[in-house]
Amino acid sequence: MKTSLAVLLAVPLLVASGEPAVRNRWADQPRGPIYAVAPPMHQTVKQRLMPQLEGLLGQLLRERRDMTLGGVRVFESGDKFLPGKIAAAMTYHVLDLPRGDPRLDQRLVDYADIADLTVGDPNDSWGIYYYISALHHLKDAGVLDRAVRPATLARLRTDLDWRRFVRPDLTLINLPNNYYGVAFSIARLRFLMGWEDAGASEALLAKMLDHYRRYSGHYGFADETEGEGRFDRYSVLLIGEIAQRLVEAGMEPTPEVKTWLRRSVDLMLPRFNLRGEGFEYGRSIGAYGETAFLEVLTAAARFKLLGPVEQRMAYAFSSRIAARYMDFWVDPATGSVDMWGQGRRTDTYRGKHRIFGENLSLARQYIYTDAIWNDLGYRDTAPSSDYARWLGGLPASTTTWFARGDYDRALVTVRDRGHVIGLPIINGAAGQHMNNAYYPVPFSPGMLQGSADARYPNLVPRITLTDGSVLMPLAWFRHVTVTRLGAVTEVRWRQDALDLIGASDARRDDRLAIETRYVFAPGRITRNDVVTGGNRARIARIDMEFATFSDGATPSGLTAISFNRGEVRSFNVSGVGECTGIPAPGQAYQAPTGAFRTVIRCARTAVPRAGPIRLGWSLSYNY
């Protein structure tokens, strides 16, 4: 194969077109800082996060409906959860003060004013939960009648109702099934507020657990779809959210819930690291990929599901997650979390129009998980000095099964010194299967990432047939095997059909089949594919891309590229045609942690009619 390489130095794209330039503080460190030693979590929350939150609330109190953050007029943004998030944050603003503090009276007046201001604004599902949870905390503190005026409270009693998104037969109104947990929480809090009896919350709890049981199957992780195989951050987080809501509702988790929760812990433990990095694939990750660990780990610690050493290490990791949030995700120049500037990209669901609400909900997650660690005796406690040594004893390779049967679904985690690499073998299903954040390729924060809502064929072949059909090997995995021999992990599977691209949901097309083999060795990852079935379908073209944070790319022989800067040091291909390297162009080539620098694009048009087609790539990284 003759490969031509025209590689230019990449210039990172820092902001979306039309926005003012923003200095990228982490352009040369897309993984962010490393914490050989981390401050206690409570110190980060009390001394850094709370002042950041107070600054945003102060701006709200000054500007009211004219408030603008990051160029977004927050009350014109369409954030349908915002009133509830404001209420939750304002509750911390009130309850953070001791009862006799002279500032308390004014803060209660401020709370009442903002409640009056927002009571008529759209506030759906999660927003309803946030708001009624805030009111419950105020009631428990004995200040509800001073914080919310009678007319506003009367309206809230009507509006803060799970029935707004659940039908009388307890089916959800155009929402995914995980919203049963939101509905249950609202119903239980209404009961605790004295606004209704316990019957609805008990029925919704049963419905929620039945769904979890039905679609988590033998392995205990929630399929985000009804059995189609989407297992991502939320599949692991959901049981942690359920457990936390049960605590808030004053209910003890069942043994079944505790078993599910422990399985999420077992997935997370081998992924601990020195940087506080969280989930690396799927949607809604970035800062939320890290708080998912906080919510699961604190729930497990509260219910005594962690051993003594595990609990100390979970706290040490939580402290690093909190430090990372303030150092990496919060921009000191704006006082706001930044998941959208500095070359970063998140999915449409968490678009920048929600900037104010995302600050408030993320702060809430840190505040309440910090309170759990405090209750467990870790207030101002320095994280264990043995943490780095403990990390070194974690297994080099683990396989977490999500489902086995007609199709296999799993997550392989490989630890290679300072790198944690995940290989998700799942179906992104409706709305996500075509997006490369769900592809069956290696992911590792700041080294190997996808782009939210982007469809370029990152590290997988995109096969175009002569009839115009586009097929990709994304969804129909069978006979998955994982073996470990010495320092090498090998993963294999077969797909008897490929995913026919072009519709919202994955569709089987059995005109082609593919066998895939991954080899993870120290400092190197290799993928080889064998495509068969070409006698049934004529292939017109094969495309593949690789988006990387590395740059200074130069040819090294006919089929390889080396980089002089970045975690990835080299990349070579076989069977995918001529390749060119270019600076990463535009917003599509932005990851949750920052902009890619270089894109390698490969294309092959001379494809034989018969016989197997062999494709592959290999990359090396800093080791």
Helices and strands as residue ranges (DSSP letters): H 41-44, I 45-49, H 50-63, G 64-66, E 68-69, E 72-73, G 74-76, H 82-95, H 104-118, H 126-140, H 144-147, H 150-159, G 162-164, H 179-192, H 199-216, H 233-248, H 255-268, G 269-271, H 287-302, H 308-324, I 325-329, E 330-331, E 336-337, G 348-350, G 352-354, H 355-373, I 374-378, H 387-392, E 397-403, E 409-416, E 419-425, G 436-438, E 462-465, E 470-472, E 478-485, E 488-495, E 498-500, E 508-509, E 513-521, E 524-532, E 539-548, E 551-555, E 560-565, E 568-574, E 578-583, G 587-589, E 590-591, E 594-595, E 598-604, E 613-621
